[in-house]
């Protein structure tokens, strides 16, 4: 698990992760309970910021990669499932998705920050990692 992804894979996975966090958090900001709504608002703001930073690096030519414009199949399925849920079932699934998504993101960013092959992206991954670790901690503290 310590092997860094290629730059193209890192960009793709980071962008999909951001899209998923934003999309699911938009749902939670409309239909979750108060603690989930506050968390969702922070996720939207923070992940829009990292999406913008990542796009900027790719568009400037700092990273040779393509940014996906849509979720992959697995994330689409998870989002669609979340859209069908309400109340406690929604809150429970949203929490589970946030924990899982942030565990994956923390592992991805940590591996790239340690061993990535693009210096600017590697630095950015290292700077972004503490925020993602904080998000994971917050997700674990959401209502069960």
DOGUFI-245221 format. One record per residue: x, y, z of N, C-alpha, C in turn; residue number from 0; residue in three letters. Coordinates in steps of 0.001 Angstrom, whole numbers. Example, Ala and Ser with C-alpha at 12.3 -4.5 7.8 and 13.67 -1.06 7.14 Angstrom:
# residues 2
+---------+---------+---------+---------+---------+---------+---------+---------+---------+-----+------+
!    n.px !    n.py !    n.pz !   ca.px !   ca.py !   ca.pz !    c.px !    c.py !    c.pz ! seq ! type !
+---------+---------+---------+---------+---------+---------+---------+---------+---------+-----+------+
!   13190 !   -5690 !    7800 !   12300 !   -4500 !    7800 !   13200 !   -3300 !    7800 !   0 !  ALA !
!   12850 !   -2250 !    7080 !   13670 !   -1060 !    7140 !   12900 !      30 !    7870 !   1 !  SER !
+---------+---------+---------+---------+---------+---------+---------+---------+---------+-----+------+
//
This chain:
# residues 144
+---------+---------+---------+---------+---------+---------+---------+---------+---------+-----+------+
!    n.px !    n.py !    n.pz !   ca.px !   ca.py !   ca.pz !    c.px !    c.py !    c.pz ! seq ! type !
+---------+---------+---------+---------+---------+---------+---------+---------+---------+-----+------+
!     821 !   -1210 !       0 !       0 !       0 !       0 !     859 !    1265 !       0 !   0 !  UNK !
!    2154 !    1149 !     209 !    2987 !    2325 !     276 !    3430 !    2861 !   -1072 !   1 !  UNK !
!    3060 !    2183 !   -2160 !    3481 !    2613 !   -3486 !    2624 !    3788 !   -3929 !   2 !  UNK !
!    3270 !    4827 !   -4408 !    2547 !    6020 !   -4860 !    1881 !    5741 !   -6197 !   3 !  UNK !
!     678 !    6293 !   -6403 !      53 !    6176 !   -7705 !     801 !    7048 !   -8715 !   4 !  UNK !
!     591 !    6773 !   -9995 !    1140 !    7657 !  -11012 !     473 !    9017 !  -10864 !   5 !  UNK !
!    1063 !   10034 !  -11462 !     460 !   11367 !  -11405 !    -942 !   11349 !  -11998 !   6 !  UNK !
!   -1106 !   10694 !  -13148 !   -2421 !   10644 !  -13796 !   -3452 !    9958 !  -12897 !   7 !  UNK !
!   -3066 !    8851 !  -12259 !   -3991 !    8152 !  -11366 !   -4298 !    8973 !  -10128 !   8 !  UNK !
!   -3291 !    9648 !   -9588 !   -3516 !   10489 !   -8408 !   -4515 !   11594 !   -8733 !   9 !  UNK !
!   -4309 !   12280 !   -9849 !   -5207 !   13373 !  -10240 !   -6628 !   12845 !  -10433 !  10 !  UNK !
!   -6752 !   11725 !  -11126 !   -8076 !   11138 !  -11374 !   -8762 !   10781 !  -10061 !  11 !  UNK !
!   -8062 !   10060 !   -9191 !   -8657 !    9625 !   -7924 !   -8970 !   10804 !   -7006 !  12 !  UNK !
!   -8088 !   11795 !   -6958 !   -8332 !   12970 !   -6116 !   -9536 !   13754 !   -6625 !  13 !  UNK !
!   -9653 !   13906 !   -7937 !  -10777 !   14650 !   -8515 !  -12094 !   13923 !   -8275 !  14 !  UNK !
!  -12111 !   12616 !   -8457 !  -13339 !   11845 !   -8216 !  -13711 !   11900 !   -6738 !  15 !  UNK !
!  -12729 !   11814 !   -5871 !  -12978 !   11907 !   -4437 !  -13627 !   13251 !   -4095 !  16 !  UNK !
!  -13071 !   14339 !   -4639 !  -13653 !   15666 !   -4401 !  -15088 !   15737 !   -4912 !  17 !  UNK !
!  -15326 !   15262 !   -6133 !  -16682 !   15298 !   -6698 !  -17660 !   14532 !   -5819 !  18 !  UNK !
!  -17240 !   13362 !   -5351 !  -18109 !   12536 !   -4521 !  -18409 !   13232 !   -3196 !  19 !  UNK !
!  -17388 !   13798 !   -2566 !  -17601 !   14507 !   -1299 !  -18564 !   15681 !   -1489 !  20 !  UNK !
!  -18396 !   16411 !   -2571 !  -19267 !   17562 !   -2834 !  -20699 !   17105 !   -3102 !  21 !  UNK !
!  -20861 !   16131 !   -3997 !  -22207 !   15669 !   -4361 !  -22959 !   15086 !   -3166 !  22 !  UNK !
!  -22310 !   14223 !   -2386 !  -22995 !   13629 !   -1241 !  -23260 !   14669 !    -157 !  23 !  UNK !
!  -22351 !   15606 !      -9 !  -22530 !   16638 !    1015 !  -23620 !   17631 !     620 !  24 !  UNK !
!  -23817 !   17853 !    -671 !  -24935 !   18690 !   -1101 !  -26261 !   18042 !    -710 !  25 !  UNK !
!  -26341 !   16728 !    -847 !  -27545 !   16016 !    -397 !  -27722 !   16165 !    1111 !  26 !  UNK !
!  -26651 !   15971 !    1857 !  -26718 !   16040 !    3317 !  -27050 !   17447 !    3803 !  27 !  UNK !
!  -26603 !   18456 !    3068 !  -26887 !   19830 !    3502 !  -28365 !   20161 !    3325 !  28 !  UNK !
!  -29053 !   19396 !    2498 !  -30483 !   19608 !    2294 !  -31336 !   18730 !    3203 !  29 !  UNK !
!  -30851 !   17509 !    3478 !  -31730 !   16582 !    4174 !  -31186 !   15948 !    5428 !  30 !  UNK !
!  -30016 !   16287 !    5835 !  -29445 !   15686 !    7039 !  -29895 !   16406 !    8296 !  31 !  UNK !
!  -29420 !   15907 !    9437 !  -29711 !   16611 !   10686 !  -28639 !   17686 !   10903 !  32 !  UNK !
!  -28774 !   18478 !   11961 !  -27949 !   19682 !   12139 !  -26447 !   19410 !   12086 !  33 !  UNK !
!  -25965 !   18394 !   12799 !  -24528 !   18125 !   12828 !  -24041 !   17680 !   11449 !  34 !  UNK !
!  -24842 !   16864 !   10770 !  -24478 !   16431 !    9414 !  -24492 !   17603 !    8446 !  35 !  UNK !
!  -25445 !   18518 !    8607 !  -25519 !   19687 !    7719 !  -24291 !   20579 !    7886 !  36 !  UNK !
!  -23870 !   20797 !    9117 !  -22686 !   21631 !    9357 !  -21444 !   20967 !    8767 !  37 !  UNK !
!  -21320 !   19665 !    8961 !  -20199 !   18916 !    8387 !  -20255 !   19003 !    6862 !  38 !  UNK !
!  -21438 !   18805 !    6301 !  -21613 !   18826 !    4842 !  -21215 !   20178 !    4262 !  39 !  UNK !
!  -21583 !   21246 !    4918 !  -21229 !   22583 !    4449 !  -19714 !   22750 !    4396 !  40 !  UNK !
!  -19036 !   22270 !    5433 !  -17575 !   22356 !    5453 !  -16973 !   21495 !    4350 !  41 !  UNK !
!  -17539 !   20298 !    4117 !  -17010 !   19416 !    3073 !  -17153 !   20068 !    1695 !  42 !  UNK !
!  -18288 !   20689 !    1446 !  -18508 !   21351 !     153 !  -17465 !   22446 !     -51 !  43 !  UNK !
!  -17297 !   23305 !     943 !  -16347 !   24413 !     833 !  -14914 !   23910 !     653 !  44 !  UNK !
!  -14505 !   22971 !    1492 !  -13127 !   22491 !    1456 !  -12824 !   21715 !     172 !  45 !  UNK !
!  -13754 !   20882 !    -270 !  -13498 !   20072 !   -1461 !  -13649 !   20881 !   -2753 !  46 !  UNK !
!  -14451 !   21935 !   -2732 !  -14470 !   22833 !   -3896 !  -13124 !   23543 !   -4007 !  47 !  UNK !
!  -12552 !   23896 !   -2863 !  -11243 !   24559 !   -2846 !  -10157 !   23631 !   -3397 !  48 !  UNK !
!  -10124 !   22368 !   -2927 !   -9087 !   21461 !   -3414 !   -9310 !   21111 !   -4885 !  49 !  UNK !
!  -10563 !   21018 !   -5310 !  -10858 !   20777 !   -6736 !  -10311 !   21907 !   -7587 !  50 !  UNK !
!  -10524 !   23112 !   -7135 !  -10047 !   24290 !   -7862 !   -8519 !   24309 !   -7927 !  51 !  UNK !
!   -7879 !   23993 !   -6818 !   -6411 !   23965 !   -6785 !   -5858 !   22901 !   -7733 !  52 !  UNK !
!   -6474 !   21736 !   -7718 !   -6024 !   20638 !   -8577 !   -6210 !   21001 !  -10054 !  53 !  UNK !
!   -7368 !   21538 !  -10388 !   -7632 !   21949 !  -11773 !   -6635 !   23006 !  -12222 !  54 !  UNK !
!   -6324 !   23923 !  -11349 !   -5379 !   24986 !  -11665 !   -3994 !   24422 !  -11983 !  55 !  UNK !
!   -3548 !   23446 !  -11205 !   -2235 !   22840 !  -11458 !   -2223 !   22090 !  -12788 !  56 !  UNK !
!   -3292 !   21400 !  -13093 !   -3357 !   20651 !  -14350 !   -3443 !   21623 !  -15534 !  57 !  UNK !
!   -4295 !   22634 !  -15426 !   -4466 !   23592 !  -16523 !   -3204 !   24409 !  -16784 !  58 !  UNK !
!   -2403 !   24643 !  -15744 !   -1172 !   25412 !  -15910 !     -49 !   24574 !  -16525 !  59 !  UNK !
!    -298 !   23266 !  -16630 !     728 !   22382 !  -17172 !    1664 !   21831 !  -16111 !  60 !  UNK !
!    1408 !   22158 !  -14861 !    2259 !   21668 !  -13775 !    2133 !   20160 !  -13587 !  61 !  UNK !
!     989 !   19634 !  -13984 !     764 !   18188 !  -13873 !     188 !   17693 !  -15190 !  62 !  UNK !
!     810 !   16685 !  -15735 !     339 !   16110 !  -16991 !    -693 !   15032 !  -16679 !  63 !  UNK !
!   -1952 !   15440 !  -16693 !   -3038 !   14520 !  -16363 !   -4345 !   15119 !  -16853 !  64 !  UNK !
!   -5369 !   14287 !  -16870 !   -6701 !   14763 !  -17218 !   -7585 !   14704 !  -15990 !  65 !  UNK !
!   -8403 !   15738 !  -15839 !   -9346 !   15774 !  -14732 !  -10657 !   15160 !  -15217 !  66 !  UNK !
!  -11147 !   14125 !  -14544 !  -12430 !   13554 !  -14961 !  -13561 !   14554 !  -14750 !  67 !  UNK !
!  -14589 !   14441 !  -15564 !  -15723 !   15358 !  -15465 !  -16938 !   14706 !  -14821 !  68 !  UNK !
!  -16829 !   13414 !  -14503 !  -17949 !   12698 !  -13886 !  -17408 !   11636 !  -12934 !  69 !  UNK !
!  -18262 !   11210 !  -12040 !  -17900 !   10153 !  -11111 !  -17696 !    8839 !  -11857 !  70 !  UNK !
!  -16878 !    7966 !  -11296 !  -16743 !    6618 !  -11843 !  -17963 !    5795 !  -11410 !  71 !  UNK !
!  -18077 !    4589 !  -11943 !  -19248 !    3754 !  -11691 !  -19505 !    3469 !  -10225 !  72 !  UNK !
!  -18466 !    3124 !   -9477 !  -18634 !    2791 !   -8063 !  -19174 !    3978 !   -7264 !  73 !  UNK !
!  -18629 !    5158 !   -7515 !  -19084 !    6345 !   -6791 !  -20486 !    6766 !   -7232 !  74 !  UNK !
!  -20811 !    6575 !   -8509 !  -22180 !    6870 !   -8983 !  -23194 !    6002 !   -8252 !  75 !  UNK !
!  -22873 !    4710 !   -8106 !  -23775 !    3789 !   -7401 !  -23975 !    4221 !   -5955 !  76 !  UNK !
!  -22905 !    4599 !   -5294 !  -23009 !    5034 !   -3904 !  -23854 !    6298 !   -3791 !  77 !  UNK !
!  -23658 !    7231 !   -4711 !  -24439 !    8469 !   -4705 !  -25912 !    8177 !   -4962 !  78 !  UNK !
!  -26200 !    7318 !   -5921 !  -27594 !    6970 !   -6232 !  -28263 !    6290 !   -5043 !  79 !  UNK !
!  -27547 !    5421 !   -4358 !  -28100 !    4771 !   -3166 !  -28442 !    5816 !   -2116 !  80 !  UNK !
!  -27533 !    6752 !   -1900 !  -27759 !    7796 !    -899 !  -28995 !    8632 !   -1240 !  81 !  UNK !
!  -29206 !    8880 !   -2530 !  -30370 !    9674 !   -2955 !  -31698 !    9013 !   -2604 !  82 !  UNK !
!  -31700 !    7696 !   -2435 !  -32949 !    6979 !   -2143 !  -33252 !    6916 !    -652 !  83 !  UNK !
!  -32316 !    7321 !     177 !  -32475 !    7181 !    1629 !  -32973 !    8473 !    2282 !  84 !  UNK !
!  -33601 !    8290 !    3447 !  -34118 !    9435 !    4200 !  -33930 !    9173 !    5696 !  85 !  UNK !
!  -33959 !   10246 !    6478 !  -33904 !   10126 !    7923 !  -32663 !    9422 !    8433 !  86 !  UNK !
!  -32889 !    8518 !    9389 !  -31775 !    7815 !   10037 !  -30961 !    7001 !    9029 !  87 !  UNK !
!  -31634 !    6363 !    8090 !  -30921 !    5557 !    7085 !  -29986 !    6442 !    6258 !  88 !  UNK !
!  -30450 !    7649 !    5928 !  -29607 !    8585 !    5171 !  -28385 !    8982 !    5987 !  89 !  UNK !
!  -28609 !    9399 !    7223 !  -27518 !    9861 !    8088 !  -26481 !    8754 !    8286 !  90 !  UNK !
!  -26954 !    7534 !    8496 !  -26063 !    6399 !    8699 !  -25210 !    6131 !    7453 !  91 !  UNK !
!  -25846 !    6129 !    6289 !  -25120 !    5855 !    5042 !  -24172 !    7008 !    4694 !  92 !  UNK !
!  -24610 !    8241 !    4901 !  -23755 !    9404 !    4640 !  -22498 !    9325 !    5503 !  93 !  UNK !
!  -22676 !    9019 !    6780 !  -21530 !    8882 !    7693 !  -20591 !    7787 !    7197 !  94 !  UNK !
!  -21139 !    6640 !    6843 !  -20327 !    5514 !    6358 !  -19554 !    5918 !    5099 !  95 !  UNK !
!  -20236 !    6575 !    4167 !  -19582 !    7010 !    2926 !  -18474 !    8026 !    3199 !  96 !  UNK !
!  -18703 !    8936 !    4131 !  -17709 !    9956 !    4445 !  -16472 !    9339 !    5106 !  97 !  UNK !
!  -16695 !    8401 !    6000 !  -15556 !    7743 !    6649 !  -14756 !    6961 !    5608 !  98 !  UNK !
!  -15428 !    6162 !    4824 !  -14755 !    5357 !    3805 !  -14032 !    6240 !    2784 !  99 !  UNK !
!  -14714 !    7265 !    2304 !  -14117 !    8164 !    1314 !  -12900 !    8889 !    1851 ! 100 !  UNK !
!  -12976 !    9334 !    3091 !  -11838 !   10054 !    3665 !  -10695 !    9118 !    4044 ! 101 !  UNK !
!  -11002 !    7884 !    4430 !   -9924 !    6915 !    4659 !   -9153 !    6687 !    3358 ! 102 !  UNK !
!   -9895 !    6518 !    2262 !   -9259 !    6322 !     956 !   -8446 !    7551 !     549 ! 103 !  UNK !
!   -9023 !    8734 !     751 !   -8331 !    9973 !     359 !   -7065 !   10182 !    1183 ! 104 !  UNK !
!   -7137 !    9934 !    2480 !   -5956 !   10082 !    3341 !   -4847 !    9138 !    2865 ! 105 !  UNK !
!   -5199 !    7894 !    2568 !   -4198 !    6929 !    2100 !   -3615 !    7374 !     756 ! 106 !  UNK !
!   -4464 !    7818 !    -155 !   -4018 !    8270 !   -1471 !   -3061 !    9449 !   -1350 ! 107 !  UNK !
!   -3466 !   10473 !    -609 !   -2653 !   11680 !    -474 !   -1357 !   11392 !     285 ! 108 !  UNK !
!   -1420 !   10527 !    1278 !    -208 !   10188 !    2038 !     798 !    9487 !    1120 ! 109 !  UNK !
!     327 !    8513 !     342 !    1234 !    7790 !    -562 !    1840 !    8737 !   -1592 ! 110 !  UNK !
!    1021 !    9629 !   -2135 !    1562 !   10533 !   -3157 !    2512 !   11560 !   -2531 ! 111 !  UNK !
!    2155 !   12070 !   -1362 !    3013 !   13057 !    -688 !    4377 !   12459 !    -357 ! 112 !  UNK !
!    4427 !   11183 !     -72 !    5691 !   10532 !     283 !    6502 !   10134 !    -947 ! 113 !  UNK !
!    5831 !    9664 !   -1992 !    6564 !    9067 !   -3103 !    6100 !    9492 !   -4489 ! 114 !  UNK !
!    5322 !   10548 !   -4580 !    4827 !   10985 !   -5884 !    5940 !   11458 !   -6799 ! 115 !  UNK !
!    5675 !   11447 !   -8110 !    6725 !   11797 !   -9066 !    6621 !   13221 !   -9619 ! 116 !  UNK !
!    5642 !   13989 !   -9169 !    5501 !   15380 !   -9597 !    5697 !   16257 !   -8358 ! 117 !  UNK !
!    6756 !   17050 !   -8346 !    7130 !   17807 !   -7145 !    6023 !   18744 !   -6664 ! 118 !  UNK !
!    5373 !   19466 !   -7581 !    4330 !   20413 !   -7166 !    3122 !   19671 !   -6590 ! 119 !  UNK !
!    2691 !   18607 !   -7260 !    1558 !   17823 !   -6754 !    1909 !   17130 !   -5439 ! 120 !  UNK !
!    3140 !   16658 !   -5337 !    3605 !   16001 !   -4121 !    3536 !   16973 !   -2940 ! 121 !  UNK !
!    3992 !   18195 !   -3152 !    3937 !   19224 !   -2126 !    2488 !   19549 !   -1761 ! 122 !  UNK !
!    1643 !   19694 !   -2773 !     223 !   19996 !   -2546 !    -449 !   18869 !   -1768 ! 123 !  UNK !
!    -147 !   17616 !   -2138 !    -728 !   16472 !   -1423 !    -329 !   16514 !      52 ! 124 !  UNK !
!     925 !   16833 !     325 !    1393 !   16930 !    1701 !     724 !   18057 !    2477 ! 125 !  UNK !
!     481 !   19177 !    1793 !    -187 !   20310 !    2444 !   -1671 !   20044 !    2667 ! 126 !  UNK !
!   -2283 !   19250 !    1804 !   -3713 !   18955 !    1885 !   -4008 !   17836 !    2878 ! 127 !  UNK !
!   -3056 !   16959 !    3092 !   -3251 !   15790 !    3944 !   -3786 !   16110 !    5345 ! 128 !  UNK !
!   -3272 !   17097 !    6079 !   -3816 !   17368 !    7417 !   -5306 !   17733 !    7396 ! 129 !  UNK !
!   -5747 !   18426 !    6361 !   -7167 !   18772 !    6251 !   -7997 !   17508 !    6056 ! 130 !  UNK !
!   -7524 !   16615 !    5205 !   -8252 !   15364 !    4969 !   -8284 !   14503 !    6232 ! 131 !  UNK !
!   -7192 !   14491 !    6979 !   -7165 !   13744 !    8244 !   -8163 !   14338 !    9231 ! 132 !  UNK !
!   -8271 !   15665 !    9239 !   -9254 !   16331 !   10102 !  -10671 !   15991 !    9653 ! 133 !  UNK !
!  -10912 !   15971 !    8346 !  -12227 !   15583 !    7821 !  -12585 !   14168 !    8281 ! 134 !  UNK !
!  -11621 !   13264 !    8230 !  -11863 !   11880 !    8656 !  -12260 !   11843 !   10128 ! 135 !  UNK !
!  -11563 !   12596 !   10941 !  -11890 !   12661 !   12374 !  -13306 !   13200 !   12571 ! 136 !  UNK !
!  -13659 !   14258 !   11839 !  -15002 !   14824 !   11937 !  -16058 !   13814 !   11472 ! 137 !  UNK !
!  -15779 !   13103 !   10392 !  -16729 !   12103 !    9875 !  -16964 !   11004 !   10902 ! 138 !  UNK !
!  -15911 !   10579 !   11550 !  -16064 !    9527 !   12570 !  -16914 !    9995 !   13744 ! 139 !  UNK !
!  -16995 !   11307 !   13958 !  -17769 !   11861 !   15063 !  -19196 !   12242 !   14675 ! 140 !  UNK !
!  -19572 !   11991 !   13422 !  -20959 !   12242 !   13018 !  -21887 !   11278 !   13752 ! 141 !  UNK !
!  -23156 !   11665 !   13904 !  -24123 !   10766 !   14572 !  -24213 !    9425 !   13848 ! 142 !  UNK !
!  -24340 !    8371 !   14624 !  -24407 !    7014 !   14055 !  -25816 !    6631 !   13703 ! 143 !  UNK !
+---------+---------+---------+---------+---------+---------+---------+---------+---------+-----+------+
//
